[in-house]
Amino acid sequence: MEILDLPNHTFFSNLGTDCNSDQYKIPYFNHHLIENLSYNTFFSENAFKNVPCVIHSVTDLWECQQWIAHNKPNFDYLIEHFGDVSVPVADCGDRYYNAQKKEEQTLKQYLNYWKKYLCSNYSSEMPCLYLKDWHFTRDFPEKNIYRVPSVFASDWLNEYFTSREDVQDDYRFIYMGPKGSWTPFHADVFSSFSWSVNLCGQKRWLLYPPGQEKNLTDKHNNLAYDVEDPSLNDKDKFENYDKVGTRLEIIQNPGEAIFVPSGWHHQVWNLDDTISINHNWVNGCNIWNMWMSLRNNLAAVKAEISDCQDMEGWEEHCQIMLNAAFGLDYKLFCSFLMYIVQTRLTHLQENTHLKVYGNWYMGTNHLKFDIKQAKSILMKLISDADFNQLNYFVTVENEIGVLMEEIDTAMDRK
C-alpha cells in the first residue's frame, strides 16, 4: 500500500493561492525528476502556491508504451485494438467561436487520414486534424494503460464524477495529432489544475500568469484566439496588448509531464507527431479558485439576463444557464463538496486510508486537510445569497448542518 500524506493537516494556513492575485509578476517554473520529487515538495511548492513545473521520466513503466514505436505513434497497434472506437476530431483550420470545429470519426478513419497527411509531408492542401478530448479511461476502465503520477493523485474532480451513477463523465483525456496541430488560447475548465504527459512527440507551450489574460482580450472583452496572431498589435482591437508581461515558453519532450496551475491561460502547439494524456483536476489547493470561478460565471449569467429578473423562478433559471455555460451549477457544486467531505469522514471514522485512482492511498493528515478545505468552501456556499434563494437549499440545509457537526467531532480526534 503506497500512502500519500502531509506533515499535518494544519501545515497550510489558508485556502490556497487565489489565481486572480497579482503575485505572478515574474513567473518561474521548476524541473523535477519524478524519482526525486516528493509528494510534499510538489504539494507545497507547486500545487499550493499555484506554480507550474515540468516533471521528467514519467512514462517509463506505463503500459501505453505499446502505443508508440520508434518514438512515433504506433498506428497499426492503435487501429488493431481501438480502430472502431468513435473519437472527437477537431479541424485546426476551422474556427468555431473561440475553439475549433469538431466531428466524430472512428479512430481507424482518423489514423488513416494521419498516415496520408504524413505521406503528403503535412501538405497545406490537406486539413490539419487533431484528436482531442477522447475519454479513453472513462470508456475503457479496465485498460490500465497508465498510472497517475503520485503528485497528481489528489484529484477530487475525477474522484467525484467517476463515483456518480447518474452520469458517465470524467475529465481525463487522450490527445493525439500531427505536427502543426494546436489548441487555441484558453484557461482550463472550472479554473482547475491540469497535467499533460507526452507519450511521444514535442509540444510548445506558452503560459501566461493569472491576470495577464486581461491584456489579451479585445475591446469587446473576447479572449484572443491565437496569441501569435499579428492582429493583436492593432491598438483599435486589443487596447492593452502592449501591457502583456512576462510569459513562460516551455518545450515539452516525450516522457515529460507539465503541471498547469489554476488560472494560467495557455496555448499549445504540437511540434511533432504527438500523443499525450491529460487530466483536469481539483483538490484542496485550488478549490477556492473553482468556487470563485463558479461565482463569477453566475454573475455573468445574471448580468446577461438582468432584464428578466422579475420573472418567476429567475434564480433557478440562472442556475440552468450557468450549468449550460460553465458545466456546473450551485446544486452540483454543493453535492461535490459534500461527497468529498463525507467520503473522507467515513475513512477517518473507520481509521482507514482512502484509495484513489492509480492505486494510491490518502493518509490521515491528508484526509483532514481535504475536509478542512472543503468545509471552508461549503460554509461560504451556504452563506451565499444566491444559494439561499434556491429550492435546493431548503432540502439540503439540515443535512449540511449535521455534516458540519460530524466534521467538528472528527477533526478534534487525534
Residue pairs with C-beta under 8 A, 6 or more apart in sequence:
1 353
1 361
2 150
2 359
2 360
2 361
3 353
3 360
3 361
3 362
3 363
4 39
4 150
4 153
4 154
4 360
4 361
4 362
4 363
4 366
5 39
5 362
5 363
5 364
5 365
5 366
6 40
6 43
6 363
6 365
6 366
6 369
7 40
7 365
8 365
9 365
9 366
9 367
9 368
9 369
9 372
9 411
10 372
11 44
11 365
11 369
12 44
12 48
12 285
12 369
15 287
15 288
15 373
15 376
15 377
16 48
16 50
16 284
16 285
16 286
16 287
16 288
16 289
16 373
17 23
17 48
17 49
17 50
17 262
17 285
17 286
17 289
18 288
18 289
18 292
19 50
19 191
19 210
19 261
19 262
19 263
19 264
19 286
19 289
19 292
20 210
20 211
20 263
20 289
20 292
21 210
21 211
22 211
24 209
24 210
24 211
24 212
25 209
25 245
25 246
26 246
27 52
27 207
27 209
27 246
27 247
27 248
28 51
29 51
29 52
29 53
29 54
29 248
29 250
30 45
30 46
30 51
30 53
30 54
31 53
31 54
31 55
31 56
32 41
32 42
32 53
32 54
32 55
32 56
33 55
33 56
33 57
34 55
34 56
34 57
34 58
34 149
34 257
35 57
37 55
37 151
39 150
39 151
42 53
42 151
42 259
43 151
43 154
43 285
45 51
46 52
46 53
46 151
46 259
46 261
47 151
47 154
47 193
47 259
47 261
47 283
47 285
47 286
48 285
50 210
50 261
50 262
50 263
50 264
50 285
50 286
50 289
51 261
52 207
52 248
52 250
52 258
52 259
52 260
52 261
52 264
53 258
53 259
54 250
54 252
54 256
54 257
54 258
54 259
55 149
55 151
55 256
55 257
55 258
55 259
56 255
56 256
57 255
58 149
58 197
58 255
58 256
58 257
59 65
59 146
59 197
59 198
59 199
59 254
59 255
60 255
61 147
62 145
62 146
62 147
62 199
63 143
63 144
63 145
63 146
64 145
64 146
64 199
64 277
65 199
66 74
66 77
67 73
67 74
67 77
67 78
67 145
67 199
67 200
67 275
68 74
68 199
68 200
68 275
69 77
71 200
71 254
72 200
72 273
73 111
73 114
73 176
73 200
73 273
73 275
75 111
75 114
75 115
78 107
78 111
79 107
79 108
79 111
79 112
82 107
83 106
83 107
83 108
83 111
84 106
84 107
84 108
85 106
85 107
85 139
86 104
86 105
86 106
86 107
87 104
87 105
87 106
87 107
87 110
87 131
87 134
88 102
88 103
88 104
88 131
88 132
88 133
88 134
89 102
89 103
89 104
89 105
89 110
89 129
89 130
89 131
89 132
90 99
90 100
90 101
90 102
90 129
90 130
90 131
90 132
91 100
91 101
91 102
91 103
91 127
91 128
91 129
91 130
92 100
92 127
92 128
92 129
92 130
92 177
92 180
92 181
92 182
93 127
93 128
94 100
94 101
94 127
95 101
95 184
95 225
96 102
98 184
98 186
98 222
98 223
98 225
99 184
99 186
100 130
100 184
102 132
105 113
107 131
110 129
110 131
113 129
114 129
114 177
114 178
114 273
116 126
117 123
117 126
117 128
117 129
117 178
118 178
118 273
120 126
122 128
122 178
122 179
122 180
128 177
128 178
128 180
128 181
129 177
129 178
129 181
130 175
130 176
130 177
130 178
130 181
130 182
130 183
130 270
131 174
131 175
131 176
131 177
132 173
132 175
132 177
132 183
133 173
133 175
134 173
134 174
134 175
134 176
135 169
135 170
135 172
135 173
136 143
136 145
136 172
136 173
136 174
137 143
137 170
137 172
138 162
138 168
138 169
138 170
138 172
146 197
146 277
147 358
147 359
148 155
148 279
148 357
148 358
148 360
149 195
149 197
149 257
149 358
150 358
150 360
151 259
152 195
152 257
152 259
152 279
152 281
153 356
153 357
153 358
153 360
153 362
154 281
154 283
154 284
154 356
154 362
154 366
154 370
155 279
155 281
155 282
155 283
155 356
155 357
156 281
156 282
156 283
156 284
156 287
156 336
156 340
156 370
156 374
157 171
157 190
157 192
157 280
157 281
157 282
158 170
158 171
158 172
158 279
158 281
158 357
159 340
159 343
159 356
159 357
160 336
160 339
160 340
161 167
161 169
161 170
161 171
162 170
162 357
163 339
171 189
171 192
171 279
171 280
171 281
172 277
172 278
172 279
173 277
173 278
173 279
174 275
174 276
174 277
174 278
175 196
175 274
175 275
175 276
175 277
175 278
176 274
176 275
176 276
177 270
177 273
177 274
178 270
178 273
179 201
179 270
179 271
179 272
179 273
179 274
180 269
180 270
181 269
181 270
181 274
182 267
182 268
182 269
182 270
183 267
183 268
184 225
184 226
184 267
185 216
185 223
185 224
185 225
185 226
185 227
185 265
185 266
185 267
186 223
186 265
186 266
186 267
187 213
187 263
187 264
187 265
187 266
188 194
188 260
188 262
188 280
189 280
189 327
190 280
190 282
190 290
190 293
190 294
190 326
190 327
190 328
191 262
191 263
191 286
191 289
191 290
191 292
191 293
192 262
192 280
192 281
192 282
192 286
192 290
193 259
193 260
193 261
193 262
193 280
193 281
193 282
193 283
193 285
193 286
194 259
194 260
194 278
194 279
194 280
194 281
195 257
195 258
195 259
195 260
195 278
195 279
195 281
196 203
196 252
196 257
196 258
196 260
196 276
196 277
196 278
197 255
197 256
197 257
197 276
197 277
197 278
198 252
198 253
198 254
198 255
198 256
198 274
198 275
198 276
199 254
199 255
199 275
199 276
199 277
200 254
200 272
200 273
200 274
200 275
201 254
201 270
201 271
201 272
201 273
201 274
201 275
201 276
202 251
202 252
202 253
202 254
202 270
202 271
202 272
202 274
203 251
203 252
203 258
203 268
203 269
203 270
203 271
203 274
203 276
204 249
204 250
204 251
204 252
204 268
204 269
204 271
205 248
205 249
205 250
205 251
205 252
205 258
205 266
205 267
205 268
206 227
206 247
206 248
206 249
206 266
206 267
206 268
207 247
207 248
207 249
207 250
207 260
207 264
207 265
207 266
208 216
208 227
208 244
208 247
208 248
208 264
208 265
208 266
209 245
209 246
209 247
209 264
210 262
210 263
210 264
212 244
212 245
212 247
212 265
213 223
213 265
214 240
215 238
215 240
215 241
215 243
215 244
215 245
216 223
216 224
216 227
216 232
216 238
216 241
216 244
216 265
217 223
217 224
217 238
217 240
218 224
218 237
218 238
219 236
219 237
219 238
219 239
223 265
224 232
224 238
226 267
227 267
228 267
231 237
231 238
232 238
232 241
233 241
235 241
235 242
250 258
251 271
252 258
260 266
261 286
262 286
262 289
262 290
263 289
282 290
283 370
283 373
284 369
284 370
284 372
284 373
284 374
285 373
287 337
287 373
287 374
287 377
288 376
288 377
290 333
291 333
291 377
291 380
291 381
293 326
294 322
294 326
294 328
294 330
294 333
295 384
297 322
297 325
297 326
298 318
298 319
298 322
298 330
298 386
301 318
301 321
301 322
301 325
302 309
302 318
304 321
305 314
305 317
305 318
305 321
308 314
308 317
311 317
315 386
315 389
315 390
316 390
316 391
318 386
319 329
319 330
319 331
319 390
320 329
322 328
322 329
322 330
323 329
323 332
330 381
330 384
330 386
330 387
330 390
330 392
331 390
331 392
333 381
334 378
334 381
334 387
334 392
334 396
334 400
337 374
337 377
337 378
337 381
338 378
338 396
338 399
338 400
338 403
340 370
340 371
340 374
341 371
341 374
341 375
341 378
341 403
341 407
342 403
343 354
344 354
344 362
344 367
344 368
344 370
344 371
344 374
345 371
345 403
345 406
345 407
345 410
347 353
347 354
347 362
347 367
348 364
348 367
348 368
348 371
348 410
348 413
349 410
353 361
353 362
353 363
353 364
354 361
354 362
354 367
355 361
356 362
362 370
368 410
368 411
371 407
371 410
371 411
372 411
375 404
375 407
378 400
378 403
378 404
379 404
381 387
382 388
382 393
382 397
382 400
387 393
